[in-house]
Amino acid sequence: MPFWGFEGPAGSGKTYRLLESVAIRLQDQPLLLQQKVLALTFMHGSRRRLDVESGANPHLRGKVVAMTIDSFAHQVWNRWRTLARALNAGIGDFNETCNACGHLLEQPAVARWVARLYPVVMVDEAQELAAPRLRMISSLTPHSAVFVAADEFQCLDEEVDTGPFMAWFNGGEVTHLNHNHRTEMAGLLNAGASLRQLSAPSQGPGLRIAHEWVNVVPFKIGAAIAGAHGSAAVLYPPAGAAWAQAIAVRLAQGLHSANYNIPPITLAHEPRVSDEVNATMAAFTGLAGASLHDVNTRLAQVENPPRWLSQVQVSVLRSAQKQGKIIWSEPEIRNLMERKAANFRAYSAERRGGVPLLSIHQAKNRQFDHVIVLWPHGVPGSDEFKARLLYNGITRARRSCKVFAHSANLLQQPPFTFP
């Protein structure tokens, strides 16, 4: 069975066309009563977006189950765990779990079981499909109608080799999208196009790229936020968290000078799941194997426990009751925490008040009227990777983007200029 793909730059309507095509498919071939459309993506932000936008489509409302690929992999493995053990397809971290699921889905009986439940599968942000996740999706295409949206340039994991995915993707019926529906601001459009070609982005309507003295930047950001009409966000690449947090502290106090009178502004920083997990795992350092009692004792001693920790405790108890699991290794505990923390972040209604302060990775699949990008020293990666980071930051904006470089010499280096 062929699959259908949609490829294009940020703002070109890939997700819209993905949903539209699936809706048309359902009008031609309606689902049976027990069936759903399976919507998969790599990031929880994209999953939320699929939830919202599919619910807004009258032909898809109530017919779509959206989840991350990792969550789907774990569900399949749990359903077929006896076969998985016979195939020696064990789970561990996310890649190991997805690879085990891919092995299972290569068994016709498992793939047909998925197809009976989900005769239509759509995958958004598919450029992030590393080999184990690609193994899963390619195993579904002979059995389900698969629709895929991707843009290779928006992959922000430099360790992912996109070559195998692109080779597979180009074998489908791919529609190439070029028109930008997100913004009409020439500066934003031209900068995005330049960065995709690894060319220097230029300032223009909607886009300002500049260096300001470090003590002046909080005033500039505060003024931009205070005067913004619509949504706003402050973004930063890897190595920028400390600078971003320092600016957040300054803005929270309010800023006053001869030229500025800015009231306190809250930048709401969303901690990464990995940071919460690492802090919680400190209670399990050096653990080779622990009994159910030991695990519960250590969990109870965690200071300032995250809200998802109670779900970990419930899972540990259920594993003992239903599977007889009473010994846990440190990697097993970490894997469980990562899944519960990610699920809590994805499905919890908890949202922090204030202007979002996000890493560029966290901001993927989100849009704001006004975006501020902080570019510090020490951003890691190749010149192309830095271009991808800046591209993903600038393209979150609908109306304006201001990029602040930490020093003037950064503007003479990639991604602001290229050899």
N, C-alpha and C positions, 0 to 999 in steps of 0.2 A: 504494500500500500504506500503511495507517495506521501510526502509531507509538504506542507505549505509554509513558506518563510517570508518574513518582512525585515528588510534591512534598510537602515538610514541613520543619519546623524541625530543628535539630541533635538527633541522638539518636532521631529518629522512625522509624528503620529503613529509610531510602530505599535504601541499598546492599543490605540484606538482601532487600527486596522485589524489587529489580532482579535479583539473582541467583536468587531463588526463581522469578520469572516466566520467566526464561530457561531454568531447569531444567525447568519444566513444559512449555515449548515444545519442548524437545529430547525429552521423553518422548513427545509427540504426533507430532513430526516429527523423527526422528533425523537426525543429520548423516551424510553420506557419508564414506567412509574418508579422503579427502584434505581434508575440510573442518574448519574450526575456528570457534569463536565469537570475534569480535573485540571486545575490551574496551578502550575508549578513555577517557582522562581527561586533564585539563589538567596536574595536578600529579603528580610522581613519588611522593609519599607516598600518594596515592590509588591509583596504579598498583600499588604494593606491596601495599596492602590488598586490591585486587581479586585479585592473585596468590594471596595467602594464603587469602582466604575462598572463592574459586572452587575452590581445591585441597582445601578442607575439605568441599565438597559432593560427595557420591558421584556425582551425576548430571552434574557439571561437571568433575570431576577429569580432567586431561589433555586437555580439550577446549577450553580457553580460551587465547588469546594476548592478553596485556595489554601495552599500550604507551601512551605519551603521544600525543596527537593530532599533535604536532609531528613525532614520530618516524615515525608512519604517513604523514604528508604527504610526508616526505622519501623514504620507501620507494616510494610511488606515483610520485613525480616521477622517481626514478631508473629505475624500470621503464619509464616512458613518456616518457623525456626527449626522444626524437626528435619525438614528437607535441607535447610541451610547447614545444619550440623553434619548431615550425611554427605553434603558436598564440600565440607570443610570451609564453609563461607562464614567465618566468624566476624563479629562486629568489634569496633573499638572507637577510634576517633571518627570524625565525619567522613573522611576519605575512605577509611576501611569499611565503614557501614554502607556507604554508597556503592563501593566495589562489590561487597557481599550481595547487596540488592541487585546490582547489575547481573551478577552470576545467577541469581534466582530468576530474574526476568528473562534470561536466555533459555530457561526451561519453558517450553510451550505451554504447559499446564498453568504455570504461574502467570505468564503474560496474558493468556486467555481469561484467567480469573480477573485480572485487572481490567481487561477490555469489556468484560460483562458488566462491571461496575461503572467504568469510565470509558465509554466508547469514543469520547472526544477528549483530547489532552491538548492544553495550550501551555507553552513555556515562554516566559518573558525574561528579558535580560540574559539570554542564553549564551552570550559571549563569555560568561563566567564558568561555563561547563568544562571543568577539568576532566581528565580521562575517566575517573570512576563515575561521574555524573553523566557524561556523554554515553558511557556504556549503558546506563539505565534508559536514557531517552531513545537511543538507537534501537534498543531491544523492544521498545513499545511500538515503533512505527509499523511493523508488519501486522499489528493486531488492532490498533486504535487509529483514528484520524488525528494526526498530530499537526499543530500549528505553532510556529516558532518565530519569535522576534529577537533580533540581535543587532549589535553594532560593535564590531571588533575593537574600535578605537576607544570604547568606553570601558574596556576591561581594566580594572585597577588592581589586579593581582599580578605583579611582575613575574611570579613564579609559575603562572599558568601559561603553558604553551598553547596558543590559540590555533596553531596549525592544524591539528587533527579535527578540531571542531569546524574550522572553516572548510576543510576538505569535505567533511560530511554535509555541512550546511549548503554548500554550493551544489550538492547533488539533488536538492529539493527543488520545488517550484517556487523560486524566490522572486518577490516583488521588491524593486528598489525604490525607496521613497526619498525625495529631495526637498520638497517644500517645507519650510519651517512654520509650524502653526503656533509656536510658543511666544515668539516675539517678532516685532517688525522693526526693532531698533537696529539701525545699520551698523553701529559700533559693535554690538553683540554678535550680529550675524557674521560680520567680516572677521572678527577675532576668532570665532569658532572655526570658520573655514580656513584661516591661516594656520591655526594650531594643528588641524588635521593634516596639513601639508608640511608640518614642522617648519613653518615660517613665523617670523616675529609678528605677534599681534599688535595692532595699532589702536590708539585711542580714537574714539568717534562717538557719535550720538548714542548715549546709554552706557558708555564704557569709559572709565578713567583708570589709568595705571600710573602710579606715582610713588615716589619715596617721600616720606615726611619724617621729621625728627621724631624719635621714639616717644618723647614726652608730649608731642603734638598729636600723635595718632589717636589716643583716646578722645580728644576733643573733636577731631574730624569724624570719628565713628559716631560719637554721641550726637553730634549735630546732624549727621546723615540719618540716624535712626529717629531722632526727635522730629525731623522735618519730613519723614517718609509718609506717604499716603498709601496704605496697603500693607501687606506682609513684608517682613524683613528677616534676614538671618545673617549671622557671622560664621564664616567657614575658614578652615585652616587645613593644610596638608600635614603629612607626617613630619614631626619635629617642630610643629607649631603650637602644640598644646600649652606649653608653659607661657609663651607670649600671649596666647589667647586668654588664658586664665588670669594673667596679670592685668590685662585690659578689662576683664570682667570685674575685677576687684575695684579698679579705678572708677568705672562707670557706676558701680553700685553705690559709691559715696556721693555721686553728683559732682559736676565739674564747673568751676567758676573762674573766670579770668576777665580781663578788660574787654575781651571780644566775645566771650561765651558765658552763658548762664544756663547750664544743662541740669535738669533735675535727675535724681537717681534713676538709673536704668538697670534692669535685671537681665543679664545674659544667662539663660537657662542651659547649663551644660548637661548633656545626656551622657553619662558614663558608658564606656564600652562594656559589653557583656564579659569580654576576656578579663578586664580589670576587676570586675566584681568576683569572677570565678577565682582568679589568682589570689585575691585577698582572702577569700573563704577557704581556699585550699591550704592556707598556711597552717590550719589546724591538723592537716594530714601529712605534713612533711615527714619523709622517711618511712611512710607506712608501706610495709610489704604485704601485709594481709591482716584484716581486722574482722572481729566477730560483729554480729549485729549489735550487740551491746556496746562494743567499743565505738562503732560508727555513730550510734545515737548519742553516746556520751560526748564525742568530739563535736558533733553538730550542735549540741546544746551549749557548748562552751564558746561558740563563735561570737565575738563581740560585734555589735552593730550588724546583726544578720540582715542580709537582703530579704526582700519580701518573698522571693521565690524559694527560700531555703525550706520552708514548711512543705513545699511540694516534693523536694528531695527526700525529706523524712518520710513522707507518705509512700513514695516509690520504694524506698528501702524496705519498709514494712510489708508492702504488697508483694515484693519479690520474695521475701521470706515465706509469706503465707501461701502464695500461688505456685512458686517455682522451687521453694526450698533453699533459696540462696541465703546463706548465712555468713559467707566470707567474702570480703570486698578488698580489692587491691586499690592502690592509689590511682592508676589510670582509669579504672572502672568508676571510681567516685568522681573524678574529673569529667569523664564523659557524661555521666548522669547530670552533674551540675550544669555543664554547657547546654545540654538539651533543655533542662527545666528553666534556666535563665533566659535562653533564647525564646522559648515559648511564652514565658511570662512577658517579655518585652514585646512580643508580637501581638498578644491577645489582650493584655491588660489595658484597661481604659485610663490608667494613670498617666497623666501628662503634666509636665512641669510648666508653671506659668513663666512668662517673660519672653524675650527675643531668643530664638533658638541659637545656641552656640554649638556647632557641629563640626566634626571632621568632614573632609570632602567625601570620604568613604560613606559616612553615615548619611550624608545629604543626597546620595544617589536616589533617583526616582522621586525626588521632591522638587517643588517649584515655589519660588517666592517672587513677589513684585520687585524687591530690592535685595541685592546680595552684596556683602562685604567679604572680600577674600584677604586674609593675612598671609603673606609669603615670607617665611623666616629664613635664616641661614640653616644649612644642613639638611635640606630636603633630599632624601635618598633616591637612588635609582638613576636610570639612564636618562639621556636627554628626551627620548620619546616618552618615557614614563612621566617625567615632569610635565611634558606637554599635555599628556592625558589628564593629569591631575588638574592643571590650570583650566583645561577645556571643561572638565566636569564641574569645576567651581563656577566658571563664568556662565555656563549654559543652564545653571539653576535659575537664572534671572529672567524675568519677563520684561521688566522696564528699565532697570539700571543695575550696574555692577561697578563697584569701586575696589580696585586691587591696591593694597598697600604693601610695598616691599620694605623689609626691615632695614636695608641699607641701599645706598645708591648703586653700589657695584653689582648688586643682584640683578639690576635691570640690564646689565651688560652680559648676562649669562643666560643659558636656557632656563626656563622656557620663554624668556622675553626677547631673546635674540638667539640665532643659531649660526654655527660656522658656515 
